[in-house]
Amino acid sequence: MVRTQIYLDEGQKTALDKLSAESGATVSELIRRAVDEFIARRGVDFEDALERSFGIWRGRKDIGKTRDYVRKLRSEWEDR
């Protein structure tokens, strides 16, 4: 493990101390768990996200044909 320092506000420290006492886990362990959870939520694999986004516009009625809509957008970009 790597040692590091962080700054917490009083409310965060108080809440962590209370959770530590209730759970029996150290404050450091609680912080490591929180960091792991944050990383897991943020760590989106780009390829997986791209694959899951395939076809999300299928069936939309508000933009017409997707091909025409994308061409219109691209022509607006070229006009800039």
Secondary structure, 3 states (H helix, E strand, C coil): CCCCCCCCCHHHHHHHHHHHHHHCCCHHHHHHHHHHHHHHHHCCCHHHHHHHHCCCCCCCCCCCCHHHHHHHHHHHHHCC
